[in-house]
Every structure is written in structure tokens, then in C-alpha cells.
Amino acid sequence: MSIEVKNLIKSFDDQVVINDISFKVDDGEILAIIGFSGSGKSTVLKLISGLIPRDSGEIITSDGDIAMVFQYSALFDSLNVADNISFALRERKDLRKLYTEEQLHDIVEQKLELVGLQGIENKYPSELSGGMQKRVSFARAIVTEPNTILYDEPTAGLDPMSSTLIEDYIVRLKHETNAASIVVTHQMSTIKRTADRVIMLYDGKIVFAGTTEELLKQDTPYSKQFVTGALEGPMKMKV
């Protein structure tokens, strides 16, 4: 088991954003965390990755790296693709003396091949489409061979065809790395194409947990409202 979250709580000022949630994600499994805007989805990823501290609860992960794929790629504009991908291997204290330049070049080539982008090592992010930038961010995320991969809205801002491509690569990376993966999304196509299991957040709590197939059956008021996008239901939009 690569990720286990127990009784996680997080507040900002006097507002409870994550309210006593628990879940597990196994190696080689993709969990989708879904919910309307403001439900706390991205906050969960920031807590797991250590970007923000938790108030209470436990986050248990297997030994190894946790990789984060940010919503809008977050590539370094001043670095070319090769330097973006190899950044962690060059700069992390525990890694930067382990590889020769030739080895770094080979690693970058391998990761780019894995995401279908051979031969773009010398290009800069501004020369790439949004979908290509996203795939480069995938290559950068897996360069340290992580056992956990976190995706924050991986198809945000992409056209339908690019979204499908990105979704396919999320599934491919699951098989290639056997990592435990969490995908934060509100897009039905991403849920259907990538997720093995789903949890839905509302008001900081889990209001649905099950397989993708169980979500699509719409057997609960929460799953029905989310799948259909209905305004009427137990969840109220925050405006």
C-alpha cells in the first residue's frame, strides 16, 4: 500500500477545508478525487506532498519519492526540455552527484520516449503546445522513479483530443511505474478513462466512495448530482 490517509484535518483561519477524511491507494491503482470547485480536492494533494502542513491526522506513504504534476505544467520557462526533466537529478542533494552527463541524457531520452515526445530535448516550453507541455511535466515527475504520483487537474485548459491523449498517458504511466496515483479532477472523461476508484468531497468530507462504475450508476444523491451536473441536490455551489 503506497498511500494511506487517516483522519486528515486541515483548516485555514477558522474555515475547515478538510474534515476528518480517510482513504487508501494501492500500488498500481489510480484514485480520482472529485467534487465541485472549492470542495478541497487540491488541498488534499498539497497535504500529501507536504506543500502545506496538516492540522491533524496521518499520511502514511511507502518509502520513495512522491511526484506532483501541477495543473498548468509549471515548467521552467528559461530551461529547455532536457534541463526541465533532469532538474531534480541535477539539483537534489541526494541525487546530483549520481549521474554523468551521458547518463542524464539517456534518462531524459527514456522519459521523453515514455510520454511519446522523442527528439524535443532542446526545445523550450514556449515552443510547445499545452498538451506537449503537460507531457513534459509527466516526464519530469517520473524522472526520480516515484512510487506515488499526484496529478492536479491534469487536463485543465486542454482541448478534448489533447485531454484524451493525456488521460491515456496517465493510465500508461500507472502500468509502467506501478505507482499509486491520485488524480484530482472534475472532468467526467478523465474519471471514466483513468480512475479505478473514486472519492467525492463536499464540505471537506467524503460523501461518495466507490468504483468508477458505481459512480456512474448514480445510486446516491451525491453521485447523481455530480454525474448529471444538476443544480438541485444535496451539494450547493459556492459562488
Residue, then its C-alpha position, 0 to 999 in steps of 0.5 A: m500500500s503506497i498511500e494511506v490517509k487517516n483522519l486528515i484535518k486541515s483548516f485555514d483561519d477558522q474555515v475547515v477545508i478538510n474534515d476528518i477524511s480517510f482513504k487508501v491507494d494501492d500500488g498500481e491503482i489510480l484514485a480520482i478525487i472529485g467534487f465541485s470547485g472549492s470542495g478541497k480536492s487540491t488541498v488534499l494533494k498539497l497535504i500529501s506532498g507536504l506543500i502545506p502542513r496538516d492540522s491533524g491526522e496521518i499520511i502514511t506513504s511507502d518509502g520513495d519519492i512522491a511526484m506532483v504534476f501541477q495543473y498548468s505544467a509549471l515548467f521552467d520557462s528559461l530551461n529547455v526540455a532536457d534541463n526541465i526533466s533532469f532538474a531534480l537529478r541535477e539539483r537534489k542533494d541526494l541525487r546530483k552527484l549520481y549521474t554523468e552527463e551521458q547518463l542524464h541524457d539517456i534518462v531524459e531520452q527514456k522519459l521523453e520516449l515514455v510520454g511519446l515526445q522523442g527528439i524535443e530535448n532542446k526545445y523550450p516550453s514556449e515552443l510547445s503546445g499545452g498538451m506537449q507541455k503537460r507531457v513534459s511535466f509527466a516526464r519530469a515527475i517520473v524522472t526520480e522513479p516515484n512510487t506515488i504520483l499526484y496529478d492536479e487537474p491534469t487536463a485543465g485548459l486542454d482541448p478534448m483530443s489533447s485531454t484524451l491523449i493525456e488521460d491515456y498517458i496517465v493510465r500508461l504511466k500507472h502500468e509502467t511505474n506501478a505507482a499509486s496515483i491520485v488524480v484530482t479532477h472534475q472532468m467526467s472523461t478523465i474519471k471514466r478513462t483513468a480512475d479505478r476508484v473514486i472519492m467525492l468531497y463536499d464540505g471537506k468530507i467524503v460523501f461518495a466512495g466507490t468504483t468508477e462504475e458505481l459512480l456512474k450508476q448514480d445510486t446516491p444523491y451525491s453521485k447523481q448530482f455530480v454525474t448529471g451536473a444538476l443544480e438541485g441536490p444535496m451539494k450547493m455551489k459556492v459562488 
